[in-house]
Amino acid sequence: MKKLLLLTAVAGLFAFSSVNAQTRAPKLSVGAEFAFPMGDYADFADFGFGGSLQYQHPVAANLLLTGSAGYTSFQGKDIEVGDVTLEGGSMGYVPVKVGARYYFGENFFAGAEAGAAFATEDGDKTRFAFAPGIGVDFPVSDKSSIELGARYENWGKGDTDVTASFIGLRLAFNFGL
């Protein structure tokens, strides 16, 4: 049921077209994701990486609604339990989020997204995802830009006792539509 609601919300975002902002146009971006675990999660996971696709739809002069999906993989750390070492394999997630982005001035923005991180490995389930962040767009033509963003991302506990939290960096290319 949760997946159906989330997919309906994402579909509604893409279908939203009744409001037209004067100064911004819809954008689609493709990005590389880098994640640096922190807190208790850093005890279990090393550096993470992946990719994402994001749609941005203007609703006011400096306000855009966002919808994003991607894939992030973390390499698990080896954990010693007594005389036994448990090898930490990889942990994969498909985060799907919706949110908003506000531009301060021409190129600087702050935003937040919420949604779900769907686990791709057995033994873990879907986690609630929340991600506030900041960033900057560097225009490269009339309709395209390179984006650099940083965010704090938190994925709830799911079936484990550990909340996945990390600092995320995104380097993306934005296409104006």
C-alpha positions in Angstrom: 0.0 0.0 0.0 2.8 2.4 0.9 4.5 1.7 -2.5 1.2 2.5 -4.3 0.8 5.8 -2.5 4.4 6.8 -3.2 4.1 5.9 -6.9 0.8 7.8 -7.1 2.5 10.9 -5.5 5.4 10.7 -8.0 3.0 10.3 -11.0 1.0 13.3 -9.7 4.1 15.4 -9.6 5.0 14.6 -13.2 1.4 15.2 -14.3 1.2 18.5 -12.5 1.0 21.2 -15.1 -1.7 23.8 -14.1 0.8 26.3 -12.6 3.4 27.9 -14.8 6.3 29.9 -13.3 7.6 33.0 -15.1 11.3 32.7 -14.6 12.1 28.9 -14.4 11.4 26.1 -16.7 10.9 22.4 -15.9 14.2 20.4 -15.7 15.3 16.8 -15.9 18.7 16.0 -14.4 21.0 12.9 -14.4 23.5 12.8 -11.5 26.2 10.9 -9.8 25.7 10.2 -6.1 28.3 9.9 -3.4 27.5 9.0 0.2 29.6 9.2 3.4 28.1 7.3 6.3 27.9 8.9 9.7 26.9 7.9 13.2 26.1 4.3 13.9 25.8 3.5 10.2 29.5 4.3 9.7 30.2 1.3 11.9 28.6 -1.0 9.3 29.0 0.7 6.0 31.8 2.3 4.0 31.6 4.9 1.2 28.5 4.7 -1.0 27.9 5.6 -4.6 25.2 5.5 -7.2 23.2 7.5 -9.7 19.9 9.4 -9.8 17.3 10.9 -12.1 15.4 14.0 -10.9 12.5 16.0 -12.3 12.0 19.6 -11.2 8.7 21.4 -12.0 8.3 25.2 -11.3 5.3 26.3 -9.2 6.4 29.9 -8.5 9.2 32.1 -9.6 11.8 30.5 -7.3 10.0 27.4 -6.1 10.2 24.0 -7.8 8.6 20.7 -6.9 11.0 17.7 -7.2 10.7 14.0 -7.8 13.7 11.8 -7.8 14.7 8.1 -8.1 18.0 6.4 -8.2 20.2 3.6 -6.9 22.8 3.8 -4.1 25.2 1.0 -3.1 27.1 0.8 0.2 30.0 -1.6 0.8 29.5 -3.2 4.2 32.4 -3.3 6.6 33.8 -6.6 8.0 32.7 -7.1 11.6 34.5 -9.2 14.2 32.3 -11.1 16.6 34.5 -13.0 19.1 36.9 -15.1 16.9 34.6 -14.9 13.9 34.8 -12.3 11.2 31.5 -11.5 9.3 32.2 -10.3 5.9 30.1 -7.2 5.0 28.8 -7.5 1.5 27.2 -4.8 -0.4 23.9 -3.1 0.5 21.8 -1.6 -2.3 18.9 0.8 -2.1 16.5 2.4 -4.5 15.5 5.8 -3.0 12.3 7.4 -4.4 11.5 10.8 -3.1 9.4 13.9 -3.7 10.0 17.4 -2.3 10.6 21.1 -3.0 13.5 23.3 -3.9 13.7 27.1 -3.4 16.2 29.3 -5.2 17.9 32.2 -3.4 19.0 34.5 -6.1 19.9 33.1 -9.5 21.9 29.9 -8.8 21.8 28.9 -5.1 19.1 26.7 -3.7 17.9 24.9 -0.6 15.5 22.1 -0.5 14.2 18.9 1.1 12.8 15.6 -0.1 11.0 12.7 1.6 10.1 9.3 0.4 11.3 5.7 0.7 14.5 3.8 0.3 13.7 0.3 -1.0 16.3 -2.3 -0.1 17.5 -4.6 -2.8 19.1 -7.1 -0.5 17.4 -9.8 1.6 17.2 -9.1 5.3 16.4 -5.4 5.0 13.1 -3.7 4.1 11.9 -0.3 2.9 13.1 2.6 5.0 11.5 6.1 5.3 13.9 8.6 3.7 14.3 12.3 4.5 16.9 14.6 2.9 17.4 18.4 3.5 20.1 20.0 1.4 21.7 22.9 -0.4 23.4 23.4 -3.7 24.3 25.6 -6.7 23.6 25.5 -10.4 26.4 26.5 -12.9 24.7 27.5 -16.2 26.4 26.1 -19.3 23.8 27.2 -21.8 20.3 28.8 -21.9 18.6 25.5 -20.9 21.2 23.4 -19.2 23.4 23.6 -16.1 25.7 21.6 -13.9 24.5 21.1 -10.4 26.5 20.5 -7.3 24.6 19.7 -4.1 25.2 18.5 -0.6 22.6 17.0 1.8 22.1 15.2 5.0 20.1 12.1 4.3 18.4 9.8 6.9 16.8 6.5 6.2 14.8 5.0 9.1 15.6 1.7 10.7 13.6 -0.7 8.5 14.2 -4.2 9.9 17.5 -3.4 11.6 18.5 -1.5 14.8 20.5 1.0 12.8 19.4 4.2 11.2 21.2 4.8 7.9 22.4 8.4 7.9 25.0 9.9 5.7 26.2 13.1 4.0 25.4 12.9 0.3 27.0 14.8 -2.6 25.3 15.0 -6.0 27.0 16.1 -9.2 24.4 16.4 -12.0 23.7 17.7 -15.4 20.3 19.5 -15.7 18.4 19.6 -19.0 15.8 22.3 -19.5 12.6 20.9 -21.0 
